[in-house]
């Protein structure tokens, strides 16, 4: 029997995550899915300034390599490089550049079987799936999506472009009961926009879980797409 081809998954980082940092954060998941899925990490196009960067980064940190630069997909204020997932934004500044970045990755690094997103990246992945289902030629319809600590993106830029019908592609929604960044009800609301959504909860907070129990759930979900 021929070996199964690993599924290829484009993974969208969260806000304030660098490409290298996101690869490290998904290391346990990558190990758990070894031989079953290849994870290709992508961070946002917009550098996040030091004032909004993670703790420990300051004026004395020095310039960082591009793959170490904290980045985001879009900002929720017109004049400040900040983002709040839980408040109605005054703008969705940088969203088109974010979509262009994903489209370019799909075109140059693909083909991919699925999309995975974490936090702001999960919200963007869900939006890309909606645009894909609506026929946007930039985004081939993925076979599945995995959304970790996801939420429904807020703002006019999303509402004007998102179809009202439920999304029909298979989806796995992963969220923590003690997540204080993206409360679990936000992820539940996002899942409600997908038909037959599968949910995976864990007792932790704002991270991508990959312990034994979660590994089995990931594999069970992914096995239906293995060739």
N, C-alpha and C positions, 0 to 999 in steps of 0.2 A: 504494500500500500504506500502510495506516495505521501511524503510529508505535507502537512497543510501549510499553505502560504500564510505567513503572519499578516494580519490585518494592519493596514497603515492608517494612522490616526493623527490628524493635525490638532495640536493642543495649544489653546490660546491662554496666555498668562493672565494673571490678575493685575489690578492697578498697583503701581509702585514695585512691580517685579521686573528684574532684569532677565535677559534670556538665560544667562548662566544660573542665576538664582532659581528660576523656574525649573530648569533641568534638574537641579539638586533637589528641589521640593517634590519632584515627580520620580525621584530615584527609587523609592520603595515600590511605587506602582509599576515602574518599568521592570523592576526585578520580579514582581509578582506576575507580570504578564509576559515574561521572557518566552520567546518562541511562539507566542499567540498574537502579540500585537507589537508593532513598531511605533513608538511615540516620537513625533517630530514637533519640537517646541518652538513657539513663536511669541515674541513679546510685542507690545504696542509700538506705534510709530513715533509717539510723542515723548521726549524726555521729561521726566518729572523733576523739577528743581529741588535743590537741597532742602529748602524750607518745608517741602511736602514729602521728602524722602524718608526712608525708614530710620529709626533711631540708630545713632552711631555714625551717621554720615554728616560731616560738617565741613567747615572751611579748610580744616587741616587734613581732610581725607585725600586731597589731591585729585587730579583728573583721573577718571576711571576709563577702562577700556569700553568700547561700544557694547560688548556683550554683558558688561557689569553695570551699565547705566540703567537705573530704575526708569521704567517707562509706563505709559498708560495708553488706553485706546481712545478715550475722549475725556474732556473736562466738562464739568457741570456749571461753570460760570464763564461769562464772556471775557472778563478781565483778569481772572486768576487761574493758575494752573492747579486746580483742586478738583476733587470729585467726591460727591456724596451719593450713595446708592439709594438712600431711603427718603430723600427729599425731592420735591418737584424742582427740576433744574431751571435756571434762567436761560440756559443754552445747552446745546450738545456739540460743543466746539471741538472740531477735529474728527467728527464721525466719518465724514467722507474719506479722509485719509486712512482711517482705520479700515474701512471697507475695501479701499484700494490695496492696502497691505495684505489683507486676507485673500483677495482675488489674485494678487500677484503670486502669493505663496501656493495657492491651489494650482495655478497655471505652471509655475516653474518647478515646484517641488513634488507635485502630484504625479499620478492620481492617488487620492486618498479614499479609504472606505468610510471613514467617519470623522466627526468633529468632537473634540473634548474641550471644555472650557472651565476655567476656575474663576469664580467671583465675577468681576467685570468682564472677564473673558467668556464666562458662561452666558452672561446676558448678551454679549455680542454674538456668540455662537448660535443662540436661539434666534436672534434677529436675522442672521445669515440664513438659517434654515427656513425662516418665514419668507425671506426674499427669494430663496431658491424655489420653494413650493409655489410662489407666485409667478415664477418664470423668468426671474432675473438671469440673463445669460452669463453674468460674471460668476455665478455660483452654481456649479453642478449639484444636483440633489444628492446629499450623502445617504449612505445606507442606514446610518444610525447617528445618534449624538449622545454624549455623556456630559451632563451638566452638574458641576460640583459647586455647592454654595452659590447657586444661581438665583437670579431675581428678574422680575419683569423690568426691562429698561424703561425709564421714565423720560418724558420730554417730547416736544412736538416732532422732532426729527424721526422718532420711532413711530409715533402714533399715525403720522401721515403715510407711512410706507408699509405698515404691517397689515396684512389681511386679517379679517375678523374670523374667518373659519379656523377651526382647530388644525394643528399641524399633525399630519398623518404618519410621519416617519417614526420608527421605533426610538424610544428615548429612555435613558436611565438617569434619574435625578438623585444625587447624593448630597446629604446635608447632615449637620451635627445638631444634636439637641441643645447643646450649650454654646452654639455659635453666637457671639455677641456682635459680630461685624455684619453678618447677613442672618437675621433671625430666621428660624426654620419656616415660619409661615410665609416668608417671601419665596422660598424655594417651592413650597407647596402650591402657592399661587401660580408660579411659573409652570409647574408640572400640569396644572389644570388646563393649560393651553395645548397640550399634546394628547392625542388619542391613545388610550391604553398605556399611559405612562407607567414605568416601573420605578419605584422609589427604594432607596437604600439609606437607612438612617444609622447613625452611630452616636455614641454618647459624648463625643468630643466636640471641639469647636471649629475654628476656621482653618481647615487644612484638608488635604486630599488623603483620606484614610486608605491603608493598604495592608491591614492585618489579615490574619487567616480568614476570618469570617467575611470580610469585604472581598478578599481575593476570590473566594468561591462565587460571590454574587456577580463580580465583574466577569468571571469566566463563563458563568451560566448565561449571562446576557450576550456576551460576544460569540459564544459557540454557535448561535443561530445564524451567524453570518460567515462562518468558516466554510471554505470550499473543500 
